[in-house]
Structure formats: structure tokens, C-alpha cells
Amino acid sequence: MFKEIKTERIPIKLWLSDAEEGALSQARNLANLPFAHSHIALMPDCHQGFGMPIGGVAAFDNVIIPNAVGVDIGCGMCAAKTSLQHISHPVLKEIMSDIRTLVPLGFKHHSIAQGTDRMPAGEVDPLLLPLVAREYQKAEYQVGTLGGGNHFIEIQKDEDNHIWIMIHSGSRNLGKQVADHYNRLAMDLNEKWKSPVPRSAQLAWLPFDDEEGQTYLREMQYCVDFAFANRKLMMERITDVFEKHFKGEFHAFPMINIAHNYAAVETHANKEVVVHRKGATLATEGTVGIIPGSQGTHSYIVRGKGNPESFNSCSHGAGRVMGRKQAQRSLNLKEEIKKLNEKGIIHAIRTQKDLDEATSAYKNIDVVMNNQKDLVDILHQLTPLAVVKG
């Protein structure tokens, strides 16, 4: 931990020395909530979000806040080590082309429903999961799709030259529909109750034990499960591509999966609280997690240390250093392409619009990892070979 701010109702603990003012302002709003527990934790990739900073962790007493989870509920990472130790550049290009054919990118969905067996197991009762039930059929076309923004599929190699497959994706439109609905509901109820939390803070809340809070929790958890099913299906399709190119020479080890946008009931300092991780990853002692870098930089497989000061959490990535539009306006396209070409990476920077996902739009992942040595141990450092972006 780098710093502790003690000017608010509860402390704010920071694992970075250069937090932007917008993120700090949001952290102060969180720290002054009457139901906020113990302290607020800001991970080293922290930057401003909506209501709660990305890279923020907060625990609440009997309250759940949709905006402190975010719109991409269950967004997270998966990664699988493979038996391969070499891929030629021409074959790698063919593999990436095949992946683009099998996995819809950006706003694209599958042309046919992928079937209930690809969806999270269990009955979807419209009384218990009203939004999920409403969106279920559409979600059958969305499962196994990447999405846009900072979502990616990346082929990497580790320190022993083993090839890895890594995916970053979430709950697609299903998660957004759930998030938007319950945030609107919370705002309406907070206004009705004359909540002391100002509307401008974008932190409208639901009582955890009330019907509204419990229904949101169930729908949120379904979205977390759907996001996992989404990543799992993409990983299956990608390993099919590898098997086609390396008949009899390829197998993938069990997949690592971890989410970074969700809320969960946990016990901290002998008290049961609702922990919200928004762009933060679980790092309990022994938990294996994934911390990706930006496009063109290292990613990491890590093991959690279980630091109670971070609510057993760590960063979810490198974290943005500039907004999307700012990156598109200010970064030099030729220079960003040159950086990636010099490393021999098959990348996704083609036009000025793509600069929102350029290396320079993100923090230095080496600094981020150094700032959280008390949160995780590094198991593997992964070097990028090729990336597909939405």
C-alpha cells in the first residue's frame, strides 16, 4: 500500500501514487456512504469510472449498489496453457483469421442460437430472474462472442515458451440490461426514500435483504455465470482452431477463469459484508488469477496473498491512463503501430479509431505489478504474439 487518506468518514487505502482526481473524488463519495465498511481500497490500475472508480473495492453493510458493479457484470479473464512451444508466423496468422471467422467480434452476434446447453445451467424462473428471462433468447445468440472496447483474444508465450490462449470478455448485452434496469430502480427508490446519498454521486443503492436487492443479486449472479459460459465457449472454439492446425500435437490444460465486476457476501474483520469489486480481481491466499497488460505488453498469471487491507483483491489489468476519445485524438498512429511491429506482434491497430486500445492509452503494467507485490505473487509472465480485438 502506497498511501492512506484519512480525511473522510472511513479511510481510503491506495496501491498507487498517481491516482487521478476524478477517481479520488469517487473514492471520497464511497468513503462517506453511511453504510460503507472499514475502508475503501484502490488498486494500482485505478481510474475514474461511473459512480465507483475502476479498480475500486468497497464493502457495504447490508446494501448493494448496481453502479459499484458496473454495466459489464461478470466481465473477466480466462487463460489456458497449451502443449505447444512454437507457432510459425504464417500459421499464427491463419489461426487468427480462423478465430475471427468463428468468434463474432464487436456488436456482432451468432446468426443462430447456440442452445440452452451453452447457457448457465438451471431453470430461468421469470419471477426470480425477470430481466434474464426477458433477455434469455437474445443471450443465446450472444454467448460465445467477444464484444468490443477492451475485450480481446490473445495468443501468448510464457517464460518456458509454452503457448497460452487468453480471453477478456463479459456478459454482453445481458449484463448491460440488468445493470441499467436495477440502477434506474435504485435511483427511483432512493429518491422516494429521500436518500442522503446525492444523485450526482451515481451510487444509488438497494437494501440487500429486501426483495429488490435479492432480485438484483440473483440476476447479477446469473450474468456472472453467463460471462463465464461466454468465455468458455470462445475458448472451446479457439482450441478447435488449434487442433485443426496441430493435429495430434496440441492439447490445452485446464482453463483458469476469474471475474472482476461483481458483488459477493464475504467476511472481513469478523463481519459479514457485501464486497463490490469493480475492475478488481479476487486475490485470496492461493487463488490463481490473471492480470493482463495492454495491447503489446506482458500479462501475468498470479497467485493471491490474501491481504486483508485490499479485501483480498488485486488489480484487473494495467488500467487506462487516458480516455478513449483522448487517445484517439492525441496518440500518433504510426508510432503506436511501430511499437507493436517492432515486437513482431500481430496486432489490431489499423486506424486512428483503434488508438483507444493502443499501448500508450494504458498505464505501465510493470509499475502496476510492482505496486501490488503485497497482494500477489507472479507465477507466469506472458509475452504477446497476436491479438484479436472487438
C-alpha positions as CSV (number, residue, x, y, z in Angstrom):
1,M,0.0,0.0,0.0
2,F,1.3,3.4,-1.0
3,K,-0.9,5.8,0.8
4,E,-3.8,6.2,3.1
5,I,-6.3,9.1,3.0
6,K,-7.9,9.7,6.4
7,T,-10.0,12.9,5.7
8,E,-13.3,11.1,5.1
9,R,-15.7,9.1,7.3
10,I,-13.6,5.9,6.7
11,P,-10.0,5.7,5.2
12,I,-9.1,5.3,1.6
13,K,-6.2,2.9,1.0
14,L,-4.3,3.3,-2.3
15,W,-1.9,1.0,-4.1
16,L,-0.8,3.7,-6.4
17,S,0.9,7.1,-6.1
18,D,-0.7,8.8,-9.0
19,A,-4.4,8.5,-8.7
20,E,-6.4,10.9,-10.9
21,E,-8.6,13.4,-9.1
22,G,-11.8,12.1,-10.7
23,A,-11.1,8.6,-9.3
24,L,-10.2,10.1,-5.9
25,S,-13.4,12.2,-5.8
26,Q,-15.4,9.0,-6.5
27,A,-13.5,7.2,-3.7
28,R,-14.4,10.0,-1.3
29,N,-18.0,9.6,-2.2
30,L,-17.7,5.9,-1.4
31,A,-15.9,6.5,1.9
32,N,-18.6,8.9,3.1
33,L,-21.5,6.5,2.5
34,P,-23.2,5.8,5.9
35,F,-23.1,2.0,5.2
36,A,-19.5,1.8,3.9
37,H,-17.5,-0.7,6.0
38,S,-13.9,-0.4,7.3
39,H,-12.2,1.4,4.3
40,I,-12.1,1.8,0.6
41,A,-9.3,0.1,-1.4
42,L,-8.0,1.5,-4.7
43,M,-5.9,-1.0,-6.8
44,P,-2.8,0.1,-8.8
45,D,-4.8,0.2,-12.1
46,C,-7.4,2.6,-10.7
47,H,-9.0,5.2,-12.9
48,Q,-12.3,7.1,-13.0
49,G,-15.5,5.2,-13.8
50,F,-19.2,5.8,-13.3
51,G,-20.0,6.2,-9.6
52,M,-17.2,4.0,-8.4
53,P,-13.6,4.0,-9.8
54,I,-12.5,1.2,-12.0
55,G,-10.0,-0.7,-9.8
56,G,-12.0,0.0,-6.7
57,V,-13.1,-2.3,-3.9
58,A,-15.7,-1.4,-1.3
59,A,-17.6,-3.3,1.4
60,F,-21.1,-2.3,2.4
61,D,-23.2,-3.2,5.4
62,N,-26.5,-4.8,4.1
63,V,-26.5,-2.7,0.9
64,I,-25.8,-3.5,-2.7
65,I,-25.1,-0.8,-5.4
66,P,-25.6,-1.7,-9.1
67,N,-23.3,1.1,-10.3
68,A,-20.5,-0.3,-8.0
69,V,-20.6,-3.5,-10.0
70,G,-21.0,-1.8,-13.4
71,V,-22.7,-2.5,-16.7
72,D,-20.5,-5.4,-17.8
73,I,-21.4,-7.7,-15.0
74,G,-19.1,-10.7,-14.6
75,C,-16.6,-9.3,-17.1
76,G,-13.3,-11.2,-16.5
77,M,-10.5,-13.2,-17.8
78,C,-9.8,-16.8,-18.8
79,A,-6.5,-18.3,-19.9
80,A,-5.3,-21.8,-20.8
81,K,-1.7,-23.1,-21.2
82,T,-1.2,-25.4,-24.1
83,S,1.3,-28.1,-25.0
84,L,2.7,-26.1,-27.9
85,Q,6.1,-24.4,-27.7
86,H,6.3,-22.9,-31.1
87,I,4.0,-21.4,-33.8
88,S,5.4,-20.1,-37.0
89,H,4.3,-16.6,-38.0
90,P,2.4,-17.8,-41.2
91,V,0.4,-20.4,-39.2
92,L,-0.3,-17.9,-36.4
93,K,-1.8,-15.5,-39.0
94,E,-4.0,-18.4,-40.3
95,I,-5.1,-19.2,-36.7
96,M,-6.1,-15.6,-36.0
97,S,-8.1,-15.5,-39.3
98,D,-9.9,-18.7,-38.3
99,I,-10.7,-17.2,-34.9
100,R,-12.2,-14.1,-36.4
101,T,-14.5,-16.4,-38.5
102,L,-15.7,-18.5,-35.5
103,V,-16.0,-15.8,-32.8
104,P,-18.2,-12.8,-33.6
105,L,-16.5,-9.5,-32.6
106,G,-17.7,-6.1,-31.5
107,F,-21.5,-5.7,-31.8
108,K,-21.8,-8.9,-33.9
109,H,-23.7,-12.0,-32.6
110,H,-24.1,-15.5,-33.9
111,S,-26.5,-16.0,-36.7
112,I,-28.1,-19.0,-34.9
113,A,-28.9,-19.6,-31.3
114,Q,-26.1,-21.5,-29.6
115,G,-28.5,-23.6,-27.5
116,T,-29.5,-23.9,-23.8
117,D,-26.6,-26.3,-23.2
118,R,-24.2,-23.4,-23.8
119,M,-26.0,-21.2,-21.3
120,P,-25.7,-21.3,-17.5
121,A,-27.3,-24.5,-16.0
122,G,-30.6,-24.3,-14.3
123,E,-34.2,-23.1,-14.8
124,V,-34.8,-19.4,-15.5
125,D,-37.8,-18.6,-13.5
126,P,-39.3,-15.2,-14.6
127,L,-40.4,-14.5,-11.1
128,L,-36.9,-14.9,-9.7
129,L,-35.0,-13.7,-12.8
130,P,-37.3,-11.3,-14.6
131,L,-34.7,-9.5,-16.7
132,V,-32.8,-12.6,-17.5
133,A,-36.0,-14.3,-18.6
134,R,-36.8,-11.4,-20.8
135,E,-33.4,-11.4,-22.5
136,Y,-32.7,-15.1,-22.5
137,Q,-33.4,-15.8,-26.2
138,K,-31.3,-12.9,-27.3
139,A,-28.5,-14.1,-25.0
140,E,-28.5,-17.5,-26.8
141,Y,-27.1,-15.6,-29.8
142,Q,-24.6,-13.6,-27.7
143,V,-22.9,-16.5,-25.8
144,G,-19.5,-17.2,-27.4
145,T,-19.0,-13.6,-28.7
146,L,-16.2,-11.3,-27.8
147,G,-17.7,-7.8,-27.7
148,G,-15.8,-4.6,-28.2
149,G,-13.9,-2.0,-26.1
150,N,-11.0,-3.5,-24.2
151,H,-12.1,-7.1,-24.8
152,F,-9.6,-9.3,-26.6
153,I,-8.4,-12.7,-27.6
154,E,-4.6,-13.0,-27.3
155,I,-2.1,-15.7,-28.1
156,Q,1.0,-15.6,-25.8
157,K,4.0,-17.5,-24.7
158,D,5.4,-17.9,-21.2
159,E,9.0,-18.0,-19.9
160,D,9.3,-21.6,-21.0
161,N,8.0,-20.8,-24.5
162,H,4.7,-22.6,-23.8
163,I,1.9,-21.1,-25.9
164,W,-1.1,-19.7,-23.9
165,I,-4.6,-18.6,-25.0
166,M,-6.1,-15.6,-23.1
167,I,-9.6,-14.1,-23.4
168,H,-11.1,-11.0,-21.8
169,S,-14.8,-10.6,-22.2
170,G,-18.0,-10.2,-20.2
171,S,-21.8,-10.7,-20.1
172,R,-22.5,-8.7,-23.3
173,N,-25.9,-7.0,-23.6
174,L,-27.5,-9.2,-21.0
175,G,-25.3,-7.7,-18.3
176,K,-25.9,-4.2,-19.5
177,Q,-29.7,-4.7,-19.5
178,V,-29.6,-6.0,-15.9
179,A,-27.3,-3.3,-14.7
180,D,-29.2,-0.4,-16.3
181,H,-32.6,-1.7,-15.0
182,Y,-31.5,-2.0,-11.4
183,N,-29.6,1.2,-11.4
184,R,-32.7,3.0,-12.6
185,L,-34.8,1.2,-10.0
186,A,-32.3,2.1,-7.2
187,M,-32.3,5.8,-8.3
188,D,-36.1,5.9,-8.2
189,L,-36.3,4.2,-4.8
190,N,-33.6,6.4,-3.4
191,E,-35.5,9.5,-4.5
192,K,-38.6,8.1,-2.9
193,W,-36.8,7.4,0.4
194,K,-35.1,10.8,0.3
195,S,-31.7,9.0,0.5
196,P,-28.8,11.0,2.0
197,V,-26.6,9.9,-0.9
198,P,-26.7,12.6,-3.6
199,R,-28.0,11.6,-7.0
200,S,-24.9,13.2,-8.6
201,A,-22.7,10.6,-6.9
202,Q,-24.2,7.9,-9.1
203,L,-24.3,5.5,-6.2
204,A,-28.0,4.6,-5.8
205,W,-28.4,1.6,-3.5
206,L,-30.7,-1.2,-2.8
207,P,-31.2,-2.8,0.7
208,F,-29.5,-6.2,0.4
209,D,-32.2,-8.2,2.3
210,D,-35.2,-6.6,0.6
211,E,-36.9,-8.1,-2.5
212,E,-35.2,-5.6,-4.9
213,G,-31.7,-6.2,-3.5
214,Q,-32.1,-10.0,-3.6
215,T,-33.6,-10.0,-7.1
216,Y,-30.7,-7.9,-8.3
217,L,-28.2,-10.2,-6.6
218,R,-29.7,-13.3,-8.4
219,E,-29.7,-11.6,-11.8
220,M,-26.2,-10.3,-11.2
221,Q,-25.0,-13.8,-10.4
222,Y,-26.7,-15.2,-13.5
223,C,-24.8,-12.6,-15.5
224,V,-21.5,-13.6,-13.8
225,D,-22.3,-17.2,-14.8
226,F,-23.3,-16.2,-18.3
227,A,-20.0,-14.3,-18.7
228,F,-18.1,-17.4,-17.7
229,A,-20.2,-19.5,-20.2
230,N,-19.4,-16.9,-22.8
231,R,-15.6,-17.2,-22.2
232,K,-15.8,-21.0,-22.0
233,L,-17.5,-21.3,-25.4
234,M,-15.0,-19.0,-27.0
235,M,-12.1,-21.0,-25.5
236,E,-13.6,-24.2,-26.9
237,R,-13.9,-22.7,-30.4
238,I,-10.3,-21.4,-30.3
239,T,-8.9,-24.7,-29.1
240,D,-10.8,-26.3,-32.0
241,V,-8.9,-24.0,-34.3
242,F,-5.5,-25.0,-32.8
243,E,-6.5,-28.7,-33.0
244,K,-7.2,-28.2,-36.7
245,H,-3.7,-26.8,-37.3
246,F,-1.8,-29.1,-35.0
247,K,-3.5,-32.5,-35.3
248,G,-2.3,-34.8,-32.6
249,E,0.3,-32.3,-31.3
250,F,-1.9,-30.0,-29.3
251,H,-3.8,-30.1,-26.1
252,A,-4.9,-27.4,-23.7
253,F,-4.5,-27.6,-19.9
254,P,-7.5,-26.8,-17.6
255,M,-8.7,-23.2,-18.1
256,I,-8.2,-20.5,-15.4
257,N,-11.2,-18.2,-15.0
258,I,-11.7,-15.2,-12.8
259,A,-14.2,-12.3,-12.9
260,H,-13.6,-8.7,-12.0
261,N,-17.0,-7.0,-12.0
262,Y,-19.3,-8.3,-9.3
263,A,-20.5,-8.2,-5.7
264,A,-20.4,-11.0,-3.1
265,V,-21.1,-11.7,0.5
266,E,-17.8,-12.1,2.4
267,T,-16.5,-11.9,5.9
268,H,-13.9,-9.2,6.7
269,A,-12.7,-8.3,10.2
270,N,-15.3,-10.8,11.6
271,K,-18.2,-9.0,9.9
272,E,-20.3,-10.3,7.0
273,V,-20.4,-7.6,4.3
274,V,-21.3,-7.2,0.7
275,V,-17.9,-6.7,-1.2
276,H,-18.1,-4.9,-4.5
277,R,-15.2,-5.4,-6.9
278,K,-15.4,-3.1,-10.0
279,G,-12.4,-3.7,-12.2
280,A,-10.7,-5.6,-9.4
281,T,-9.8,-9.3,-9.0
282,L,-10.2,-11.7,-6.1
283,A,-6.8,-12.5,-4.6
284,T,-7.4,-14.6,-1.5
285,E,-4.5,-16.7,-0.4
286,G,-3.7,-19.3,-3.0
287,T,-6.3,-18.0,-5.6
288,V,-4.8,-18.2,-9.1
289,G,-5.7,-15.1,-11.1
290,I,-5.0,-13.3,-14.4
291,I,-3.7,-9.7,-14.8
292,P,-3.5,-8.7,-18.4
293,G,-1.4,-5.8,-19.7
294,S,-2.3,-3.5,-22.5
295,Q,-2.1,-4.5,-26.2
296,G,1.6,-5.3,-26.8
297,T,2.7,-5.7,-23.2
298,H,3.2,-8.6,-20.8
299,S,0.3,-10.2,-19.0
300,Y,0.6,-12.2,-15.8
301,I,-0.7,-15.3,-14.1
302,V,-0.6,-14.7,-10.4
303,R,-1.4,-16.2,-7.0
304,G,-3.1,-14.2,-4.4
305,K,-1.6,-13.5,-1.0
306,G,-4.9,-12.8,0.8
307,N,-4.1,-9.2,2.0
308,P,-7.0,-8.1,4.2
309,E,-6.2,-4.4,3.6
310,S,-7.3,-4.9,-0.1
311,F,-10.2,-7.0,0.9
312,N,-8.3,-9.9,-0.6
313,S,-8.1,-8.2,-4.0
314,C,-5.7,-7.1,-6.7
315,S,-5.8,-5.2,-10.0
316,H,-7.7,-6.5,-13.0
317,G,-5.2,-5.1,-15.6
318,A,-3.0,-2.2,-16.4
319,G,-5.7,0.5,-16.2
320,R,-6.3,3.4,-18.5
321,V,-4.1,6.5,-18.4
322,M,-6.2,8.4,-20.9
323,G,-9.8,8.2,-22.1
324,R,-10.8,6.6,-25.3
325,K,-11.5,9.8,-27.2
326,Q,-8.4,11.5,-25.8
327,A,-6.3,8.6,-27.0
328,Q,-7.9,8.7,-30.5
329,R,-7.2,12.5,-30.7
330,S,-3.7,12.6,-29.2
331,L,-1.8,9.4,-30.0
332,N,0.3,9.1,-33.1
333,L,-1.0,6.2,-35.3
334,K,2.3,5.5,-37.0
335,E,4.2,5.5,-33.7
336,E,1.8,3.1,-32.0
337,I,1.9,0.7,-35.0
338,K,5.7,0.9,-35.0
339,K,5.9,-0.1,-31.3
340,L,3.9,-3.3,-32.0
341,N,5.5,-4.1,-35.3
342,E,9.0,-3.9,-33.7
343,K,7.9,-6.6,-31.3
344,G,6.7,-8.8,-34.1
345,I,3.1,-8.8,-32.7
346,I,0.1,-9.5,-34.9
347,H,-2.0,-6.6,-33.6
348,A,-5.3,-4.8,-34.0
349,I,-4.2,-1.2,-34.5
350,R,-5.2,-0.2,-38.1
351,T,-6.8,3.3,-38.0
352,Q,-7.0,6.4,-35.7
353,K,-10.1,5.0,-34.2
354,D,-8.2,1.9,-32.9
355,L,-5.9,4.1,-30.8
356,D,-8.3,3.9,-27.8
357,E,-6.7,0.5,-27.3
358,A,-3.1,1.4,-28.1
359,T,-0.3,0.6,-25.6
360,S,0.1,4.3,-24.7
361,A,-3.5,4.6,-23.7
362,Y,-2.8,2.4,-20.7
363,K,-0.6,2.5,-17.6
364,N,2.8,0.7,-17.5
365,I,2.0,-2.8,-16.4
366,D,5.4,-3.3,-14.9
367,V,4.7,-0.4,-12.5
368,V,1.2,-1.8,-11.7
369,M,2.7,-5.2,-10.9
370,N,5.4,-3.6,-8.7
371,N,2.8,-1.7,-6.8
372,Q,1.0,-4.8,-5.7
373,K,3.8,-7.1,-4.6
374,D,2.0,-7.3,-1.2
375,L,-1.2,-8.6,-3.0
376,V,0.0,-11.2,-5.4
377,D,3.0,-13.4,-6.4
378,I,3.7,-13.8,-10.1
379,L,3.5,-17.4,-11.4
380,H,4.0,-16.7,-15.2
381,Q,4.9,-13.7,-17.3
382,L,3.2,-14.0,-20.7
383,T,4.6,-12.3,-23.8
384,P,2.0,-11.4,-26.6
385,L,2.3,-12.9,-30.0
386,A,-1.0,-12.0,-31.6
387,V,-4.2,-10.3,-30.6
388,V,-7.8,-10.0,-31.8
389,K,-9.8,-7.0,-30.6
390,G,-13.5,-6.3,-30.9
